[in-house]
Amino acid sequence: MENGRAQFPFPYQPYNIQEQFMQALYSTLDQGKVGIFESPTGTGKSLSLICGALSWLTDYEENRRQEAAALLHDGEAALSTSTAQSSTSSSSAEPDWITDFVQKKAERDLVSKLKEEESKRKKREERLEMIRNNVQLKYAMKRKSCEDEEAFKLLQLSKEEQTEAQGDQEDEELIIAEYESDDESKTRSRYCGAEDDSDDDLVEEHVTKIYYCSRTHSQLAQFVHEVQKSPFSKDISLVTLGSRQHKTCHKSELNRNEKPHHEEGVKRKRGQAKSVCPYYKASALQQMRDDVLGTVHDIEQMLKLGRETHSCPYYATRLAVPPAQVTLPTLYSYFYLVVIIDEAHNLSDTLSCIHSAELSGAQLCRVHSQLTQYADRYKSRLKAKNLMYIKQILFVIEGLVRVLGGKVGQNPQSQTTQTGTEMLSINNFLFKAQIDNINLFKVLQRYFEKSLISRKLGGFVEKYAGLGVSLHTPSSSNKENRRTEGLNRYLQTLQSNQTDQQGSEAEKVLSASPMMQVEGFFMALTNSNSDGRVVVHRQGTLSESSVKFLLLNPAVHFAQVLKQCRAVIIAGGTMQPVSYIKSTKNKLSLCCHVIPPENILPLVLCSGPSGQELDFTFQNRDSPRMMDETGRILSNICNVVPGGVVCFFPSYEYSRRIVSHWEASGALTRLANKKKIFQEPKKANQVEQVLSEFSRCIQRCAVDAGGLSGALLFSVVGGKMSEGINFSDDLGRCVVMVGMPYPNIKSPELQEKMSYLDKHLIHSGGRSPGQALIENLCMKAVNQSIGRAIRHRGDYSSIVLCDRRYSRPATLSKLPAWIKDRTSTHTTFGPAFAALRKFFLEKKQKQV
């Protein structure tokens, strides 16, 4: 295979499909392409990604070293040759002398640069080797720690100076931060990531990197465990990144905005320093950074290491990012960068969600009140530029509230608005809000990036006229302000008790300042006018109304990743349909699966046992005949399928209606006589309990042959059990899909996306791009649901698609390749039921 590799290090003998996966991955990385890899659970996808990508990284680094060595050799040879020639040539002609000097200088500079890079590389490799061999670099650590500790203490002391007259220390820290104007930002200390390369033996060059991204921390931890099992575990430097919430050993780091607790009646001494996190020390951070680079750790292991070494994993891992070869899960902008995105079936939706933003009227009024109090409190100490930016932010917020039909300074719950939804382009929205004269780019760049204000506004209580509290009442001291906070909160509680329970829940969400959400909305409004829309929802009251930015073109943001990376790998268990993923680079698609053909039976049912055509369109699915026929299909399936059967419905509402119909007709009782029935809960905290009971029931039924044959679970497409849940082995011997879960086409957001695609994409296959989007969204949801079964090589299951529309070639083509190639369509129920019975009889005979 061109640009490939014959063998790959692997912890065991790989399957042929895994070798094909690694070869295709290696070739994609080597050629700098975009690769789309479909490899469901059970195929060893993570291990194949690790071994294939790290094999390429090892070869690539070795090739770079050889090329650099060859260039250095040629440069030194050319330099010595030119020196010899210049000594024999005549120096009478001045132009020749100048040319010779310039040429030799360029050659010397090139050789010097190559030698410097080689020296850095050797230092880095030697240091990493010493770390991996657990050599204690005490002298080097002491040499560096002296000035680091001193700088750290000075930094802390500057933050901790406070007096009672000046107010709380947190307020002073904020004001100090605010005094930095546009041109006065100073060099940060090395604790913010600016290490001194000249003093550090571990040269922090930005090496060739692989960034592995996934959806959850648990999936990243699983990836780390696979790396630890791989042949590369001893030779690779890997860093797992995460938020403070996941990587902090000391609770004070999570509560930096909270004031230290003091007993009532005890006066705080002048200059008393607040508690400092004991894990935030320079020497300990550097030691932990070395440990992280020397050995592969997951987040839990890093937390344990942090407690043992008394260092903060959050900051230590950030110091380890520059020299690391594999980083999880964030992105950087370097040419020598490979990005691997796992579980990428929702990549387009995720990009749209990340770059969309929504603000409620309650949030806007809250942040306006808090920011107004902040400006009034510190206006005498704020610089003119900072005060100007605050006024601009307040002006924009007033405009957003005005669009919703309300006014700032008044309680949003008591302000009524006309109900309705309005869709506007970005420019039209800015004109309607009368904020088109504000440069949002400058506000974001000059103020939000330099300010700690979003962290501090939570200390200000929401104040509105009419609540017995003056909107702009200046407090004589911080103590008096704290005394009134309790009263203000109590008054707000009385006000909120008059609203319904949903309103009370919304108030709980607003306990912190929504300034970060405001910043996100401002950022969204800086998108191109054609790439987004603003949806104005008016819901009767200002507090429940909202403005939402809808991103129509997620490709704009992903294009930056494609442009700045050498190669991008997009992987997932069910990547179909992939037609929506387009790129300026060459694209390679590969589907891998290790499930034998005899272990899967996908069926498309066009009619039921009584001959009723299965057409679950919105107009037909509620008919009693359709519901009765669905009950008969499930009853027949439960007769021949052992263990667990999982039935997916298009929505919670349809699931409720059809189950209620079966209960009235007696069909539910007949099903309960065959298998115990479970239903997906609406509350997320109940999912684990239902799954545990479902699993225990199936295990009991397998032992007690005279009782029920298993369990039947009613679930919902796009619900809590349609993604991330494994129904392996007896838990999912059959997955039934009732109807096709098309999205709500009447949604204004979806209609706008369809209109955008129709304008910007080419029509093909007799369907508009907007129609293709609807079908792609439907089939992505279907593929995620039916992919819950068959989770390893020895697993087996049947998949029953109940709707004649699944038989259309265009629809079948959107199924995963490993399912599509084995799917049979049946216009009548008899042959399909016979195939189902034969499938499970053969499996039963093999087990005997």
N, C-alpha and C positions, 0 to 999 in steps of 0.2 A: 504494500500500500504506500503510495507516494506521501512523503512527509509523515510517515508513520513510524511504528516501533514494533519489532517482532514479539518481544516478551515484556510483561509488566510484573513488577514485584506484587505479590498477593499473599495474604495469610494462608490461603489454601488453594487447591487446584480450581481455577475459575471455570464457570460454565462457558460454553462457546458464545452465548449471547452476551456475557459479561466482557469477554475478550473483544467482541465486535463493538460493544459500547465504548471501551477504553481506547480502541484504535480510532474510532470516529471522533471521540473527544480530543485525543492527542492531535489528530489532523486538523480539527477545527481551531484549536489553540495555536498550532504552528502556523497556520495560514491566516490567522487573524480574522476569523469569520464569526457570524452569529449562529450558534447551534441550538436547535430545539430538540430536546430529548424526552421522549415519553417512555417511562419505565415504572410501572406500578409497584406497590409494596410487595416484597417477596422476591424481587429480582436482584437484590444486592445493589440498588442504585447508589446509595451513599458511599459504600466501599468502592464501587467502580469509579465514582466521581473523584474520590480521594486518590486512589492509586493512579488513575489516568492523568489527573491534573498535576499531581506531584511528580510523576515520572517526567512529564513535559517540563515542569519547572526545573528539575534537576538537570535535564539535558540542556535546557536553554541557558542556565547559568554557566554550565561547563563550556558551551559554545561561545558564550560571551567572553569567558576567561581566555579561551584559546585565541579568539579574534584579537583581544586586547594585547596578548603576548606577542602575536604576529606583528601587529601594528608597532609595538614598542621595539621589536627587533629590527623591523624595516626602518623605523625612524632613526635609531641609533646608527644603523649601517649607512643611511643616507647622510646623516650628520658627519660621520667620520670621512665619508667619501668627499663631501663638499669641502671639508677642511683641508684634505690632501690636495684637492684640485685648486683651491684658492691659494695654497702655498707655492704652487708651481706657476700659477698664472701671473701675468703682468699686472701691476697695480698702478700703472701710469694713467689709465683711463678712469676718471672719477665715476662716471655712470656705472661701470662694471663693479666698482667697489661698493656703491650704494645697493645695487641689485643683489650682490653677494651677501651683504649685511642683512638685508630684509629677508632673504631666503633662509639664512642660517638662524635668524631670530625666530621665524615661524616654525622651523624644524625643532629648535630648542624648546619652544613653548609647548609643542605637541608632545615631545618626549617627556617634558616635565609634568604635563598633565596626566599622561598615561602612568608615569611612575607614582604620582600622588594617588591616583585612583587605585593602583595595585597595592600601594601601601595601606590605604584605608581598608581595602577588602581583606588583606591579610590580617590586619589588626582586629577587624570585626570577627573573622573566622577563628582566630586564636582565642579571643575573649569568649566567644560562644562555646568553644571546645573546653575551655577551662571551667566555664559555668556548668556545662553538662557533666564534667568529671567531678563536680562538687568541690572545686578548689576554692578555698576562702581567700578572697582578695582583700585581706585586712589592711595592708599598707595603702593600697589604692583607695579604698573606701575612706580611711582616715584622712588621707590627703585631700579628698574632695569634700568630706562632710563638714570640716571646720567652717569654711566660708558659707556653705549651704545652710548650716544650722544658724549661723549668725544672721544671714539674710532672712531666714525664716522667722527668727525671733523679732527682728526689727519690723518685719511685715505685720506680725501679730500685734506688737506693741503699738504701732501706728493706728491699728484698728480698734484697740481696746481702751484708748484714752477717752475718758468721759468725766463729766461732772454733773451734779444735780441741776445746776442752772442751765446747762446746755441740753438737758433732756436725756432721753434714752440713747444708748450707744448705737443701736441699729439705725436711728434717725441720722446720727452724725455720719455713720458709714455711708449712708445713702447720699447725703449732701456732698461728701467728699467725692463720691463717684460722679455726682452731677456737675461738679465744678470743671470737669474735663470738657473743654470745648472741642470744636472740630479739629483744630490744628495743634491741640495740646496733648493728644494721647501719647503716653509715654511707653517705653519698653517694659513689657511685663516681666515678672520674675520667672525663673525657670520652672516654677511650679505650675505655670500656665502652659508649659510645653516647650519653651524656648531654651533648650539645653545648650550649653557651651561645648561645641564640638572639639575645640582645641584642648580642653581639659579631660575629655571623656575617652577612656580607652576603647569603649564600645562606640565606634563612630556611628552617629545616627544618620546615615545616608538613607535615602528613600529607595530601598531595594525593590526588585521586581516582586510584585505582590499578587496574591490571589485573595479576593474578597468573596467569602461565602455568605450568602444572605438567605434567610428563611423566615417563616411567619412568626414563630414563637420561640421563647427561650428553651422550652423543652426539646424542640427539634434541633436547636443549635447544640444543646447538651448531648443529644443522641449522636450528632455529627462528630463532636469531640471524642466521644467514646469509640466511634469507628476509627478515628485517626489513631487513637491510643492502641487499637488492636492491629493497625496496619504496619507493614515493614518500615514505614517512614517515621514512626513515633519518636525514635531516638535522634533523628537528624533534621527535624523541621522545627522552626520557631513559630508558634501559633499563639495568637492573643484573642481572647473572647471579650468583646466589648459589651457594655450594658449600662443601664441607667443607675443613678445613685440608689434607687429603691432596691435594686437587685444586687448591688455590689458594695454596700456599706456595712462595715462591722459595728459602727458606733452610732447609736440613735441620734446623737447630737448633730450629725451630718445631715440627717433628714429633717431636722427641726431648726435649721439655722435662722429662720425668720421668727421663731418663738423666743420670747423674753425669758431669761432665767427666772426660776421660781424663787420667791422670797416669802418667808413666813410673815403673816400679818402682824404689824406692830414692830417688826424689826427693821430698823433703818439701815439702808444700804450705805456702806462706807464710800467716801470719795475715792474715785480712781479704782474701785474694785473691778477686776477683770472678769469678764464672763468666761464660762468654761470653754476650753479649747479641746478639740477632738484629739485624743491621745494617739490616734492612728495616723495623724497627718504630720509626719516627721521626715525630713529630707533623707537621712541615712537609711531609714527603714524603707522608704519608698524605692530608693535605688536598689536596695538589696532584694526587695520583692520583684522589682522589674527584672533583675537578673534571673531570679528563680522562675518567673513566668516564661522568659525566653529560653531557658534551659530545659524545661519540661512542659509537656502539654497538660494543661489544666482546664477543667470546665468551671463554671461559675461557683458551684458548691465547693469544689476543691480550692478555688482561689479565696473564698471566704474563710475556709478553715486555715489556709496558709496565712491570711491576713491577721487572724486572731493569734496565731502562733508567733508571728514575727512583729506584731503590733504595728502593722502598716495598712494603709487603705487600698484595697483592690481597685477602687474606682480610679484613683489618680495614678497608681502604679501601672495599670494596664495602658493608660494613655501615654505614659513615658515609654512604654514598650512598643507602641505602634510603629514608629519610623523604621526600626531595624527588623521588624517581624516579617516573615514570608507569607504567612496565612493569617488573615484577620477576619473575625466574625463580629457584627454583621454589617458595619457601615461602609460608605463609599468614599474614595478619595479621587483627586483629579491628577493622576500621573499617567504618562504614556505607558510605562511598564506596569500595567495593571490588567488583571484578568478578573472579571466579575462572574460568579456562579450564583444564580438565583434558583433555589430549590422551592418546591411547592408553588410553582409559578403559574398555576392554572388561572388564578385571579389577578395576574399582573396588571392588566389594563384597568380593572376595577380598583385595584389598590392605588395605582398612580392617580386615578381620578379622585379617589377619596383623600389621598395625602394633600393634593393641591386644591381641593375644594374647601370651603369654609362657610360656617353659618353662625349668625348672631341673633339672639332673641332680643325683643324689646326690653325685657327685664335685665339682661346682661348689659345692654347699652346704657340704660339709665343708671345702673349700679356703678359702672366704671366712670361715667360722667360725674356722678356725685363724689366718688372717691378721689378722682383726679382733680376736681375743683377744690376739695378740701386740702389736698396735697399742695396745690399751687398757692392757695391762700396762706397756708401755714409756713411755707418756706420762700415766699416771694422776695423777701428782703435778702435772702442769701443765695438765691438762684441767679446764675448769669443771664444776661439779656437773651442770648441765643437759646438757651434751654427753656426759658420762660416763653419765648416765641413759639418754639416747637410744641410746648404743652398747649398753648392757646390754639394752635393749628389742629392738634388732635381733638381738642374739645369742640372746635368748629365742625370737624368732619363728623364726629359722633352726633352732634346736634342735627346735622343734615340727614344722617341715617335714621334717626328717630323721627324726623319730619316726614320722610318718605313713608314710614309706617303709619303716619297719621297721629302722632303723639307729640308731646313736649317734654323736654328735660326739666328736672327740678320738681316733678310731680310723681307721685306713686304710680308706676306703670300698671298695677293691678286695678286701679280705679279709673284708668283712661280707656274709653271705648273707641274702637275703630271699625270702619266698614269692612265686612268680610269680603274676601276675594283674593285671587292670585294674579300676579302680573309678571310677565317675562320681559326683561330688558337687556339690550346689549350693554357692554361695560360703559361705553361713552354716553349712551342715553341715560343710564343710571346715574352717572356722575353729574350730568346736566340736571336731571330731575332732583337730585339731592343738593344741587347748587354748591358742589365741592369740586367742580372741574378746574378751578383756579389754584388748587392746592397740589403741590408737587409731592405726591406720595413716595416717590423714589427717594427724595431727599429726606423726608421725615423718617422713613425706615432706616436709611443709611446713617443719618447724622444723629438720630436720637435713640431709637430703639436699640441699635447695636451698641451704643455707648452707655446705656442707662440700666440701672438695677430696679427701675421703678415698678416693673411688673411683679417683682418679688415683695415689694413693700406696701403696695396699695391695700393688701388684705388687712392691714392694721387700722384702716379707716372704716368707720361704720357708715352704712348707707343712710343718707339723710334726705328726706323729702318734705316739702312744705305741706302743712296740714296734719302732721303727725305729732304736733306739740314740740317739735325740735326745729329751731331756726336753721335754714339751709346753709347760711354762711356765718355761723356763730364762731368767732375765734375763741380758742380755749386759752386761759391764762397760764396753764401749765400742763405738762403731760399727765400729772396725777389727776387733775380735774377731768381731763379728756377720758382717762381710763374709767373714772367713776361714772361718767355719763354713758359709756358704752353699754353697760349692763341695762340701763333704763331704755336706751334706744333699741337694743335687741328685744327687750320685753314688749315694747310698743309694736315692733315689727311682728312679733309672734302673735299678739292680739289681732293685728291686721290680717295676717295670713290665715288665722283660724276661721275667718269668714269665707275663705275659698274652699274648693273641694280638695280631695286628697291628692289629686294629681298636681295641683298648684303647690301643695306643701312639699311634695317630692322635688319640684323644680327649685323651691327655695333652698333645699338642702344642697343641691348641686351648685348653687350660687354662693356657698359659704366662703369660697376663695375669690380673689379678684379675677375677673374675666379679661384682664389686660392682654394676656397672651393670645386669647382668641381674637381680640380686636387687632392685634398685630398680624395674626394670620389672615384676617379678612382684608386688611390693608394690603398685604402682600399679594393676595389673590387678585385684587383690583388692578395690579400692575401688569397682568397678563395682556397679551395682544387682544384687541377688540373682537377679532373673529374667532378666537380660541375659547371664549367663555361667555356665559350669560349670568345675569343676576335675577334670581327669583324672589319676588316680594310676596310674602304670605301674610295676609291680614286675617286674624282669627277672632275678631270680636273685641278683644282687649289687647292693649299694647304689650303687656307682659308675655302673652302667648304668641304674638305676631313675630315674624322673623324675616331677615334678609339672608339669602343663601347664594353663594357663588358656586356656579356649576361649571366645571371644566369639561369642555367638549372635545379637546384634542390632547389626550395624555401623551401622544407621541412626541410632542414638543419637548417635554421634560425628559423623556427616556432617550431622546436623540442626543442629549448632552452626555449621557452615560456612554452611548455608542461611540460618540466622537472622541471621548477622552480615554477610552479603554482600548487595549490591544485586541481583546476578544470578549464576547459575552456568551455565557452558557445559560440557557433557560431550560429548566428541567422540572418534571412533575409526573405524577402518576397518571393523570388523564389530561393531556394537553389539547385534545381535540375539542372544538375546532380551532385550528391554528391559522386560518386564513386572515384573521384580524391582525396578526403580528407581521408587520412589514418593516423593512430596514433598507438603508442605503448600502449596507454591506451585503456580501454573499450570504445566503441562508442555507443551512443544512438541517434537515429533519431526520430523526431516527426514532423508531419505535422498537422497544425491547420488552420481551416477556418470557418467563421460563415456565409458564403453565402449559402442560401438555394439552393438546386439543381435546382429548377425551375427558378432561376434568372440568370443562365448562360447557353449558348448554344454554345459549341465548335464543329466545323464541319471541317472535312478533305475533300477537294474537289480533286478528282482524274481526273476529266474532266470538261470541260466548257459547256455552253448552246448548242453549235453546235456539241458536242461530241469530240472536240479536247482534246487529253490527255495532262494533265498539267505536263510537265517535264521541269523545269526551270534549267536544267544543263547548264554549260557554252557553250556547243555546240548548244543547242536548244533555249535558251531564247531570242536570238536576231532575231529569225525568225518572219516575218510579221504575220504569222498565230497565233503564240503564243501571240504576242502583241495584236492582234485584239481580241483574245479570252479573254484576261485579261480585256480589255475594256468592253466587253459584260458582264463579271461577275460583274464588278463594277457598270455598268448601272443597272443591275437587282437588285443588293443589294441596290442601292440608291432609287429604286422604293418602297421598303418596309420598309427600316430602317429610323426612324425619327431622327431628331437632327444631331449629328456629327458622321462622319465615318472617321476613321484614317487608311490610307493604308501605310504599310511599304514596301519599296523596299530594295534589298540587298546592294545597293551602290548608291552614288550620281550620278555616271556616268550612271548606268542603269536607274535610275530615269529620268535623262535628256534625254536619248535615247528614252525611251518608251513614255514620254510625248510629245516629238517632233514628234514621229510617230502618236500619237493620234491627234495631232494638224493638221498634214497633211491629215489624213484620215477622219477628222470630228468627231471622237469619243470624243475628248475633249469638243467640242461644245455641244454635246448631254449630256455629264456629267454636264456641266455648266448650262444647262437648268433645271436640277434637284436640284443640290446643288452648292453653291458658292465654288470655288476651291481655296485652299491655298497651298503653298509649303514651306517646311522647308528651312529657310535661311542658308547660309553657315557661315555667321558672327554671333558670339554668342550674340553680342549686339542688334541684330534684333529679337531674339527669342521671347522676352517678347512682342514686338509690334505685331508680327504675332499671338501669342496666344491670346492676348487681342482682336484683330479684329475677330479671329475665334470664340471666346466666344460671342462677341457682335452680330455677324451674326446669331448664333444659337438662341440666346435670341430673336432677332427680328423676326426670322422665326417662333418661337413658338407662338408669338402673332399674326402675319399676316398669317392666314391659307391659304390665296389665293396665296401667293408667293412661294418662294423656300421652300423645305422641310428641309433645314439645310445647313450644310457645309461639304466639303470633303477636308481632309488634306493629302497631300503627304509627307511622312516622310521617314527617312532612318534608317535602323538597325545600332545601334552603333553610331547614330548621336546625335544631341543635344536634341532631343525630345523622344529618346528611353529609357531614364533613368532619374529619378528624376522629371518627369512631370506627373501630375495627370489629366487624362481625365475621370473625374468622371461624373456620371449622364448623362445629354444630350450631354456632350462634347465627349463622347466615347461610343455610343450605339452599335457600331460594330468596331472591329479591324480586318483588313485584312492583312495577311502576304503573300506577293508574293514571291514564291521561298524559298530556304534555303540559308541563308547567310554564306556559308563556307568561311573560311579565305583563303588568297592567299597561296596555297600550294607550290608555287615556291619561297616563301620568304626564304632566307638562314637561318635566325634566326629560323623560324618554322621548317624547315627541320632538323636543328641541334637538336631542342627539341624532334622531333619525333624519331630521331636516338638514342638520349640519353634514352628515355623511352623504346624503343625496346630492348636496351641492359640491362636495369636494372629492368624492370618489367616483370611479367609473362604474356604470351599471354592467353587470355580467350575469350570464345564465338565466336571463329573463326575469331577474329579481333586482329590485333597487337595493343599494347599500343599506338603507334603513330597514327594509324587510329582512335582509341578511342578518343585521344586528339582532333583531327580535328572535330569529331562529337560533342564532349562535348563543344568545343568553339562555334560551330554553335548553339547548342540548348540553351546554356546559353544566347546568344544574342537574340534568339527567345523568351525565357521566360521573359527576361527583357522587351521586346517590348510589348508582349501581356498582361503583368502584369500592363500596364498603365491603363487599364479599370477595373471597379468594385472595388471601393475604400472604400465601407462601406456596412453594412448589408442590407440596403434597395436598394442598387444599382443593376442594371441588365445590361447585355450586351451579345453580341454574338461575337465569335471568329472564323474567317474563315481562314483556312490554305490551301493555293492554291499551292499544289504540291503533286503528287502521292507518293513521297518518305516519306511524313509524315505518311502514312498508315503502314509503316514497324513497327513491334512490338518493335524492339530495339530503334527506334526513338520515338515512343509513350511513352515508359517507361521513357524517359528523360523529359517529360513534368511534371510540378508541379502536385502532387497527386490530388489536388482539381479540376484541369482541366482534367487530364488524365482520371479519373474515370467517367467523364460525356461526353467524346468525342465520337462522332459517325463518322464513315468513310463512304463516299458515292462514289461509282464508277461512277455514273451518276449525272448530275446536277439537274434533276427534283425533286427527293425526298429531296435533300438538300435545294433547294429553297422553297419547300413546308413547311419544318420544320422551316425555317427562317421566312416565312410569318406568320405561326401559332403562333410562339413565340411572335412576336410583336403585333399581333392582340389580344392575350390574355392579354398582358400588358396594351394595350389601353383600353380594356373592364374593367379591374380592376380599372383603374384610373377614369373611368366614374362612 
